Amino acid sequence: MTARESLRVLDEQVAVWNEALDDARIRSLVSETPLVTAEYNELSKHVVAANAEMIRRSNEVQSLAAERDRLLRELPKE
């Protein structure tokens, strides 16, 4: 899997997790039970980690693209 494909898949997953986090937040506010609040907190940790990984992969894609462009500029002209 290429870096761009990996980033695209993670982006889709994070979008789903963010929706689930919004739902969990609302359930946590409405129910005010420790179990639902714990579920929200746990999901929140996963979403934060996934967002950090998405930023890392995005930076990796940008770095690879910059390296590719640099190498292309260094190719001898025919």
C-alpha positions as CSV (number, residue, x, y, z in Angstrom):
1,M,0.0,0.0,0.0
2,T,1.4,3.4,-0.9
3,A,1.7,6.2,1.6
4,R,-1.2,8.1,-0.1
5,E,-3.5,5.1,-0.1
6,S,-2.7,4.5,3.6
7,L,-3.4,8.1,4.4
8,R,-6.7,8.0,2.4
9,V,-7.8,4.8,4.3
10,L,-6.9,6.4,7.7
11,D,-8.8,9.6,6.7
12,E,-11.9,7.6,6.1
13,Q,-11.6,5.7,9.4
14,V,-11.0,8.9,11.3
15,A,-14.1,10.4,9.8
16,V,-16.2,7.5,11.0
17,W,-14.6,7.6,14.4
18,N,-15.2,11.3,14.7
19,E,-18.9,10.7,14.0
20,A,-18.9,7.9,16.7
21,L,-17.2,10.3,19.1
22,D,-19.9,12.9,18.6
23,D,-22.6,10.3,19.2
24,A,-20.7,9.1,22.4
25,R,-20.3,12.7,23.6
26,I,-24.1,13.3,23.3
27,R,-24.9,10.0,25.0
28,S,-22.4,10.9,27.8
29,L,-24.1,14.3,28.3
30,V,-27.6,12.9,28.3
31,S,-27.1,9.8,30.4
32,E,-24.5,11.1,32.9
33,T,-23.6,7.6,33.8
34,P,-20.0,6.6,34.6
35,L,-20.0,3.7,32.0
36,V,-21.1,5.9,29.1
37,T,-18.6,8.6,30.2
38,A,-15.8,6.0,30.3
39,E,-16.8,4.8,26.8
40,Y,-16.6,8.4,25.5
41,N,-13.2,9.0,27.2
42,E,-11.8,5.7,25.7
43,L,-13.1,6.5,22.2
44,S,-11.7,10.0,22.6
45,K,-8.2,8.7,23.3
46,H,-8.4,6.5,20.1
47,V,-9.5,9.4,18.0
48,V,-6.7,11.7,19.3
49,A,-4.2,8.9,18.5
50,A,-5.7,8.4,15.0
51,N,-5.6,12.1,14.3
52,A,-1.9,12.3,15.4
53,E,-1.2,9.3,13.1
54,M,-3.0,11.0,10.2
55,I,-0.9,14.1,10.7
56,R,2.3,11.9,10.7
57,R,1.3,10.2,7.5
58,S,0.3,13.4,5.8
59,N,3.7,14.8,6.7
60,E,5.3,11.6,5.3
61,V,3.4,12.0,2.0
62,Q,4.5,15.6,1.7
63,S,8.1,14.6,2.4
64,L,8.0,11.8,-0.1
65,A,6.5,14.1,-2.7
66,A,9.2,16.7,-2.0
67,E,11.9,14.1,-2.3
68,R,10.5,12.8,-5.6
69,D,10.3,16.4,-7.0
70,R,13.9,17.0,-5.9
71,L,15.1,13.8,-7.6
72,L,13.2,14.7,-10.8
73,R,14.8,18.1,-10.9
74,E,18.3,16.4,-10.6
75,L,17.7,14.1,-13.6
76,P,20.0,15.0,-16.5
77,K,18.2,16.9,-19.3
78,E,18.2,15.1,-22.6
